Amino acid sequence: MSELKPCPFCGKTPRLSAKGGIVCCSNLLCDIFSLHVGIEAWNTRPNDAKYEELLMAVARKFPNESRHETALRYITEAESRDYGTASEVCKQSSEGEE
């Protein structure tokens, strides 16, 4: 059996079911705790390098959060700010350069 990768959502160690071949996250608070998948599916991560780059961009984590949770927090907070539509932002930016 190949080594199991950590949970892609919280980074915790996964657990293998007693029946074998089925993996799930061991963190009760994880978004995918109830998801049970095969080992190959668990270990398959598209764009692993890009995801790792994103997680490593998180310089400081919030207390009791994984890097994933903190990155998600930053993204959610940034997207919740109302900057208007893309065209409005571009127009405001070009007006500021004059």
N, C-alpha and C positions, 0 to 999 in steps of 0.2 A: 504494500500500500504506500502511496506517495504521501509526503508530509502535507498536512492541511494548512492552508493559508489562514491568517487571521480574518475575522469578520470584516467584510468590506464597508460596513456601516459604523461599527463602533470600535473595531480594532481588537476586540477581545478574542481569546482562544475559543475555537468552535468545539462542539462535542459531537462525537460519533454515536449514533443510536446503538442500543443493545443488539439490535438485529444485524447491524453492520451495513455499510454501504450508504447510509443516509446521514447527512450532516445538518446541524443547525447551530445557531449562535448560542453560547452559554449565558449571555447577559439577558436577564429578565426584562431589562428596560430598553433593550435594543428594538429598533423599528422592525427588524426581521426575525425576532425571536421565534415566532411561530412558523417560519418558513423552513421546510425540510426539503433538502435537495440531495441529489447524488454527489459523490465525491468529485467527479470530473466537472460537473456544473459548478460546484462550490469553488473549485480551484481555477476556473476559467474566468479571467478578468480582462475584458478588452481595454486597451489603452492603459495598461498598468503603469507605464512610465509617466503618462500625463497625470494620472490620479495621484501618484506618489509626489510629483512636482507640486501639485495643488496642496496636498497635505503639508509638505515641507515649507510651503510659503506662509503657513500659519506660524508666526514667530512666537506668539504667546497664546496659550490655551486659557479658556475660562476654567475656573476650578471645577473639578469633578466632571469634565467633559473630555472626550477623545478629540484628537486633531480633526477627525471627520465632523464631529458635532460642532466644533468651533468654526470650521470652514463653512459649514452649512449656515450657522448663525450669521457670519459675516455676509454671505451671499444674500440671505433672506433680508437682512437689514438694509443692504445696499439696494435691493430691488424694491423695497417698500417705500423708499424715498421718491417723492413725486417731482421728477425733473421735467415732465411734459413728454411730448412725443420726440422721436429722434430728430425730425425736421425742425422742431421748435428749439431743441438744444443746439443744433448746428447753426441756426439763425442767430440765436443769442450769442453763441461763441464768436461768430464772424462779426457781429455788431460791436462786441467788446474789443476787437482788434483795431478798430478805426480810431 
